[in-house]
Amino acid sequence: MERKYAFSWDLLGDIAEGRPYLGNATRIEVYRLMQFTFKDIIEQHVGWEKTNEIFYQAGKLAGQEFYQNMIDKTDDFNNFINQLQTVLKELGMGIFRVEEADMEKGELTLTVAEDLDCSGLPETGYEICTYDEGFIAALLEGFSGIPFVVKETDCWCTGDRTCRFSAKATNEGN
C-alpha cells in the first residue's frame, strides 16, 4: 500500500522561509479547531473508542519524533525531566510536573497544567487528553527504553484544573 502521509520531521518545514511575516506563532483556538474537528469527523466514521485509539497512537508517534528531535539523550532521569519541562514550557504546550516517580517499579504520576488540549474548556464529564497519553508514553519509552501505558486520571474537562496522568511500564507495546 502506498502511503501518502507517512510522517517525517521534515514535514514541519522551514518556518522562517514559509512564514517570514507570521513566524511560528498561532493561537490555541487554531490548534483546538483542528484537533476537535478531526476528532468529530473520525468519531463519525469509526466511533469514540477507535477515535481515542487513533489519537493515542498519533500522540505516541509525535512523542517519539519529539524525543528524537527535541530532547538531548541522557541516562539521568532528573536531567530528562528538566529538559522536558523546559521545552514544553518554551513551546507553550504546558507546565509539566512529576508528582511521584518510582522508575524501578516503572510507575509515575505526572501532571500538565495549562495543557494545550483542554485547559479552559467546559466540563464534559470525561477525560479528553488521549493524544497527550500517547505523547507522554512515547517520551518515557524514549528515555527508558521500556514501553509505558499512560492513562489520564484527572482532566480540566472533569472539573480538575490540571491534567494528571498515571504511567506504568509494561512488557507489551501499545
ABEGO torsion letter per residue (X at the ends): XBBAABBBAAAAEBAAAABAAAEABBBAAAAAAAAAAAAAAAAAAAEAAAAAAAAAAAAAAAAAAAAAAABBBBABAAAAAAAAAAAAAAAGAEBBBBABBBAAAGBBBBBBBGBAAABGBBBAGBBABAAAAAAAAAAAAAAAGBBBBBBBABBAAAGBABBBBBBBBBABBX
